[in-house]
Amino acid sequence: MTILESYLKQLQEVGFAKFPKGWTKDSIQKFAKSIGGDAKSKGWFDKCLKKIKGKFDNPEAFCASVKDEIHGGDKASAFWRGKGKTKKQAQQSISSMRAKLKKK
């Protein structure tokens, strides 16, 4: 598996396969609130990236997983990732992410 395929696989996963050591559903909700605002609000993901930059190997995957957990309630959901986007916009987002990952 190439590095790009590995990153794409991580981006396609929903929520955490296993919570980080010592974390629970409640602590994930507390972390999300500590970022500022609701994890469902616009701009939360970018705030999360700024707060944890340099603290995790893959901050994008971590923040996406937190957001998945918040959106899903009892079961993680990734519906927010394409919410409000046209098919063309979603494809542009994917292309942009692939380009960023190729640079790493």
C-alpha positions as CSV (number, residue, x, y, z in Angstrom):
1,M,0.0,0.0,0.0
2,T,1.4,3.4,-1.0
3,I,1.5,6.4,1.4
4,L,-1.2,8.0,-0.6
5,E,-3.5,4.9,-0.4
6,S,-2.8,4.8,3.3
7,Y,-3.9,8.4,3.9
8,L,-7.0,8.0,1.7
9,K,-8.0,4.9,3.6
10,Q,-7.7,6.9,6.9
11,L,-9.8,9.7,5.4
12,Q,-12.5,7.2,4.4
13,E,-12.7,5.6,7.8
14,V,-15.5,6.9,10.0
15,G,-14.9,7.9,13.6
16,F,-12.3,6.1,15.7
17,A,-11.8,2.4,15.3
18,K,-10.6,2.5,18.9
19,F,-10.6,5.6,21.1
20,P,-7.2,7.1,21.9
21,K,-5.8,5.6,25.2
22,G,-7.7,7.0,28.2
23,W,-10.5,8.6,26.0
24,T,-14.2,7.9,26.2
25,K,-17.2,9.2,24.3
26,D,-17.6,11.8,27.0
27,S,-14.0,13.0,26.8
28,I,-14.3,13.3,23.1
29,Q,-17.3,15.5,23.5
30,K,-15.4,17.6,26.1
31,F,-12.4,17.9,23.8
32,A,-14.7,19.0,20.9
33,K,-16.3,21.7,23.1
34,S,-12.8,22.9,24.2
35,I,-12.0,23.8,20.6
36,G,-14.7,26.5,20.7
37,G,-18.2,26.3,19.5
38,D,-20.1,23.2,18.5
39,A,-18.2,20.5,16.5
40,K,-21.2,20.6,14.1
41,S,-20.6,24.3,13.4
42,K,-18.8,25.7,10.3
43,G,-15.1,26.4,11.0
44,W,-14.8,23.9,13.9
45,F,-12.6,21.5,11.8
46,D,-10.1,24.3,11.0
47,K,-10.0,25.4,14.7
48,C,-9.3,21.8,15.7
49,L,-6.4,21.6,13.2
50,K,-4.8,24.8,14.6
51,K,-5.1,23.6,18.2
52,I,-3.6,20.2,17.7
53,K,-1.0,20.9,15.0
54,G,2.2,19.2,15.8
55,K,0.7,17.0,18.6
56,F,-0.6,14.2,16.4
57,D,0.9,12.4,13.4
58,N,-2.2,13.0,11.3
59,P,-4.2,15.9,12.7
60,E,-6.7,15.9,9.8
61,A,-7.7,12.3,10.6
62,F,-7.9,13.0,14.3
63,C,-10.1,16.1,13.9
64,A,-12.3,14.3,11.3
65,S,-12.7,11.3,13.6
66,V,-13.8,13.6,16.5
67,K,-16.3,15.3,14.2
68,D,-17.5,11.9,13.0
69,E,-18.1,10.8,16.6
70,I,-20.0,14.1,17.5
71,H,-22.2,13.9,14.4
72,G,-23.1,10.3,14.8
73,G,-24.3,10.2,18.3
74,D,-24.1,6.5,19.3
75,K,-22.7,5.5,15.9
76,A,-20.1,7.6,14.1
77,S,-21.2,9.3,10.9
78,A,-19.2,11.1,8.2
79,F,-22.2,12.7,6.5
80,W,-20.8,16.2,7.3
81,R,-17.9,15.7,5.0
82,G,-20.0,16.3,1.9
83,K,-22.8,18.2,3.4
84,G,-23.9,21.2,1.3
85,K,-21.5,20.4,-1.5
86,T,-22.4,19.7,-5.1
87,K,-20.9,16.6,-6.7
88,K,-18.4,18.8,-8.6
89,Q,-17.4,20.6,-5.3
90,A,-16.9,17.2,-3.6
91,Q,-14.7,16.0,-6.4
92,Q,-12.7,19.2,-6.2
93,S,-12.2,18.7,-2.5
94,I,-11.0,15.1,-3.0
95,S,-8.6,16.2,-5.8
96,S,-7.3,19.0,-3.5
97,M,-6.8,16.5,-0.6
98,R,-5.0,14.0,-2.9
99,A,-2.7,16.8,-4.1
100,K,-1.8,17.8,-0.6
101,L,-1.2,14.1,0.4
102,K,1.1,13.6,-2.6
103,K,3.4,16.4,-1.3
104,K,3.9,14.7,2.0
